[in-house]
């Protein structure tokens, strides 16, 4: 096996984690992933092709965004944006998110219009990417208002859906974080 490179996010030492096939939280499929001992950054779980485990970890770069880094930047920027005034509440954030989703859908409509050869305004993948980025940013801002660890919530929901429909692909489970332990459908 090749040598593991340091964590691209914190420079910490990574380790291989093996999930036994009889682990009920992962559908009994077993698997392995790489986990940073310092910041808990993790690579994808490999079930069958474990020979790519180290290669996939080492391919990641420090430029990859984490939801934790987004949250930190969002919080800092909101302090600057609001100029010492009150921070937006859940109602504002929910409406902001809905607006950004609407803008992304509008770009999709324009791309589809072009694909079908219909008359009307056009868009581009770059414009769609910008609107999808706004959706992600706003989703994190909504989660921040409620104190939800979005990384943990995404892992929990992704894995619950995989388990529900009998899929073997799972994300590594975070060790801590609000959102990981909430009941199905309750994102408090």
C-alpha positions in Angstrom: 0.0 0.0 0.0 1.2 3.5 -0.8 2.0 6.0 1.9 -0.9 8.2 3.1 -0.3 11.9 2.5 -1.1 14.4 5.4 -4.6 15.7 5.7 -5.2 18.3 3.0 -7.3 20.4 5.4 -5.2 20.5 8.6 -2.0 18.7 7.8 -2.8 16.0 10.4 -2.0 12.3 10.3 -4.5 10.1 8.6 -5.3 6.5 9.3 -7.2 3.7 7.6 -10.5 2.8 9.3 -12.0 -0.6 8.6 -15.7 -1.2 9.2 -16.5 -4.8 9.9 -19.1 -6.5 7.6 -21.3 -7.1 10.7 -21.5 -3.3 11.6 -25.3 -2.6 11.6 -24.9 1.1 11.1 -23.5 0.5 7.6 -25.9 -2.1 6.3 -23.5 -5.0 7.0 -21.5 -4.3 3.9 -18.2 -3.6 5.6 -15.7 -1.2 4.0 -12.7 1.0 4.6 -12.0 4.7 4.5 -9.2 7.2 5.4 -9.8 9.5 8.4 -7.7 12.4 9.7 -6.9 11.9 13.4 -6.8 15.6 14.0 -9.9 17.2 12.2 -12.0 14.1 11.3 -11.8 14.8 7.6 -12.6 11.6 5.8 -12.4 10.1 2.3 -15.2 8.0 0.8 -16.0 4.5 2.0 -14.6 1.8 -0.3 -16.5 -1.5 -0.3 -15.2 -3.5 -3.2 -12.2 -1.7 -4.8 -10.1 -1.0 -1.7 -6.9 -0.8 -3.9 -8.0 2.8 -4.7 -8.4 3.8 -1.0 -5.0 5.5 -0.6 -5.0 6.9 -4.1 -8.4 8.6 -3.5 -7.2 10.1 -0.2 -4.0 11.3 -1.7 -5.7 12.9 -4.7 -7.6 15.4 -2.5 -6.1 18.8 -2.3 -6.2 21.6 0.2 -8.4 23.5 -2.2 -11.3 21.2 -1.6 -14.0 23.0 0.4 -15.4 21.5 3.5 -18.8 22.5 5.0 -16.9 23.4 8.2 -14.8 25.9 6.3 -17.9 27.3 4.6 -19.6 27.7 8.0 -16.7 29.6 9.4 -16.5 31.9 6.4 -20.3 32.4 6.4 -20.2 33.4 10.1 -17.4 35.8 9.7 -18.9 37.4 6.6 -22.3 37.8 8.3 -20.8 39.8 11.1 -19.3 42.1 8.5 -22.4 42.2 6.4 -24.8 43.0 9.2 -22.4 45.8 10.5 -23.1 45.0 14.2 -26.8 44.8 13.8 -29.0 41.7 14.4 -28.3 38.6 12.3 -31.0 37.4 10.0 -33.5 35.0 11.5 -34.8 31.7 10.3 -37.7 33.2 8.3 -35.3 35.5 6.4 -32.8 32.7 5.8 -35.6 30.4 4.5 -36.9 33.0 2.1 -33.3 33.7 1.0 -32.8 30.0 0.3 -36.1 29.7 -1.6 -35.0 32.6 -3.8 -31.7 31.1 -4.6 -33.3 27.8 -5.5 -35.7 29.7 -7.7 -32.7 31.4 -9.5 -31.0 28.0 -10.0 -34.3 26.6 -11.5 -34.5 29.6 -13.8 -31.0 28.9 -15.2 -32.0 25.2 -15.6 -35.1 26.4 -17.5 -32.9 28.5 -19.9 -30.5 25.6 -20.5 -33.4 23.3 -21.3 -34.9 25.9 -23.6 -31.7 26.0 -25.5 -31.4 22.2 -25.6 -34.8 21.9 -27.2 -34.1 24.7 -29.6 -36.9 26.9 -28.3 -36.9 30.7 -28.5 -36.0 32.8 -25.4 -33.1 33.7 -23.2 -30.1 31.4 -22.7 -27.8 30.4 -19.8 -24.6 28.6 -19.3 -23.1 26.0 -17.0 -21.1 28.7 -15.3 -24.3 30.7 -14.4 -26.0 27.5 -13.2 -22.9 26.8 -11.1 -23.0 30.2 -9.5 -26.7 29.8 -8.6 -26.1 26.3 -7.2 -23.2 27.7 -5.1 -25.7 30.3 -3.7 -28.0 27.4 -2.8 -25.3 25.6 -0.9 -24.2 28.9 0.9 -27.8 29.7 1.8 -28.5 26.1 3.0 -25.5 26.5 5.4 -26.8 29.8 6.6 -30.2 28.3 7.4 -28.5 25.4 9.2 -26.4 27.9 11.2 -29.5 29.8 12.5 -30.6 26.5 14.0 -27.2 25.3 15.1 -27.3 22.3 12.8 -24.0 20.6 11.8 -24.8 20.4 8.1 -21.9 17.9 7.5 -23.3 15.5 10.0 -26.9 16.0 8.8 -25.8 15.3 5.2 -24.0 12.1 6.2 -26.9 10.9 8.3 -29.5 11.6 5.6 -27.4 10.1 2.7 -26.7 6.9 4.7 -30.4 6.6 5.8 -31.5 6.9 2.2 -28.9 4.3 1.1 -30.0 1.9 3.8 -33.7 2.5 3.0 -33.3 1.6 -0.7 -30.7 -1.1 -0.2 -27.7 0.6 -1.6 -24.1 -0.2 -0.4 -22.7 3.3 -0.9 -22.3 5.1 2.5 -20.5 8.2 3.8 -18.2 7.9 6.8 -20.2 8.8 10.0 -18.9 11.8 11.8 -17.8 11.3 15.4 -19.7 14.4 16.8 -21.9 17.2 15.6 -25.5 18.4 16.0 -27.6 16.9 13.2 -26.1 13.5 13.4 -28.4 12.2 16.1 -31.7 13.8 15.1 -34.7 11.6 14.3 -35.6 11.0 10.6 -37.1 14.1 9.1 -36.4 16.3 12.2 -33.6 18.7 11.4 -33.6 20.7 14.6 
